[in-house]
């Protein structure tokens, strides 16, 4: 059974680090960015631009999303992070988590969610995930991250 929580706790810094590292999808320099967003929420509370939803299984946090409204828009949100610990992948937790995340975003007045990912082959499962959950590929910038590594924008209309 999956339980969700939105409260960010000090221990979530290491939990997020562990989840991100376990996936094998992210570069070493991306890990501190994920952790920094957790720290921002801890430091600023409700004044932070970053919102979190954690999924727990048997009392263990195994997956999370980080999202927030896009400044100067009405109802547009970024999905900054969605990650599930490698030991818990392919169990439907990500589907449940993103569904609950979409519900919360809708309650916050969200109407559009934007997710970005790489065009590299290693991110094919991520792109398939977005396709499966109803996101539409709406833009791509080739050679964005580096030559041969583009950025894909997926959009979900709630």
WOHUVEN-V173201 format. One record per residue. SS is DSSP state (helix for helix, strand for strand, loop for the rest). PSI is psi as a letter, one per 30 degrees, with the letter a starting at -180 (999 if undefined). D_CENTER is the distance of its C-alpha to the mean C-alpha in Angstrom with 2 decimals. Layout:
# WOHUVEN-V173201
ss = <SS/SS>
psi = <PSI/PSI>
d_center = <D_CENTER/D_CENTER>
This chain:
# WOHUVEN-V173201
ss = <loop/strand/strand/strand/strand/loop/loop/loop/loop/loop/loop/helix/helix/helix/helix/helix/helix/helix/helix/helix/helix/helix/helix/loop/loop/loop/loop/helix/helix/helix/helix/helix/helix/helix/helix/helix/helix/helix/helix/helix/helix/helix/helix/helix/helix/helix/helix/loop/loop/loop/strand/strand/strand/strand/strand/strand/strand/loop/loop/strand/strand/strand/strand/strand/strand/strand/strand/strand/strand/loop/loop/loop/loop/loop/loop/strand/strand/strand/strand/strand/strand/strand/strand/strand/loop/helix/helix/helix/loop/loop/loop/loop/helix/helix/helix/helix/helix/helix/helix/helix/helix/helix/helix/helix/helix/helix/helix/loop/loop/loop/loop/strand/strand/strand/strand/strand/strand/strand/loop/loop/helix/helix/helix/helix/helix/helix/helix/helix/helix/helix/helix/helix/loop/loop/loop/strand/strand/strand/strand/strand/strand/strand/strand/strand/strand/strand/loop/loop/strand/strand/strand/strand/strand/strand/strand/strand/strand/loop>
psi = <k/k/k/k/k/f/k/k/l/e/f/f/e/e/e/e/e/e/e/e/e/f/e/g/f/k/l/e/f/f/e/f/e/e/e/e/e/e/e/e/e/e/e/f/b/f/f/k/f/k/k/k/k/k/k/k/k/h/g/k/k/f/l/l/l/k/l/l/k/k/k/g/l/j/g/k/k/k/j/e/k/k/k/k/k/e/f/g/l/h/g/g/e/e/e/e/e/e/e/e/e/e/e/e/e/e/f/g/g/k/f/k/k/k/k/k/l/l/f/l/e/f/g/e/e/e/e/e/e/e/e/e/g/g/l/k/j/f/l/k/j/l/h/e/e/l/k/f/j/l/k/k/k/k/k/k/k/999>
d_center = <20.78/17.22/17.19/14.51/14.74/13.42/15.87/14.83/17.56/18.95/18.45/14.65/15.05/16.48/14.36/11.12/13.41/14.74/11.64/10.53/14.24/14.90/12.80/15.11/12.79/12.41/15.46/17.09/16.76/12.94/13.05/14.87/12.44/9.66/12.67/14.07/11.45/12.28/15.87/15.74/14.86/17.59/20.01/19.67/18.72/18.59/19.50/16.15/14.05/10.86/10.19/8.73/9.18/10.39/12.07/15.48/18.06/21.60/20.70/18.24/14.55/12.99/9.33/6.71/3.96/4.85/6.54/10.17/13.28/14.58/17.94/21.08/19.72/20.42/17.59/15.06/11.47/8.76/5.13/4.79/2.18/2.47/6.01/9.39/12.54/14.80/17.54/15.74/14.43/16.27/17.13/15.29/12.97/9.78/11.92/12.95/9.71/8.45/12.10/12.30/9.36/11.37/14.46/13.61/12.71/16.01/17.83/16.84/18.47/15.63/16.92/14.66/10.91/10.31/7.93/9.56/10.51/13.83/16.99/18.09/19.30/17.15/14.04/16.06/14.45/11.00/13.05/14.96/12.09/11.29/15.09/15.63/13.55/15.35/13.60/16.31/16.53/18.11/18.57/18.83/20.15/22.01/22.44/19.74/18.52/21.96/24.71/23.59/19.82/18.65/15.58/14.69/13.46/12.51/13.33/13.43/16.36/16.48>
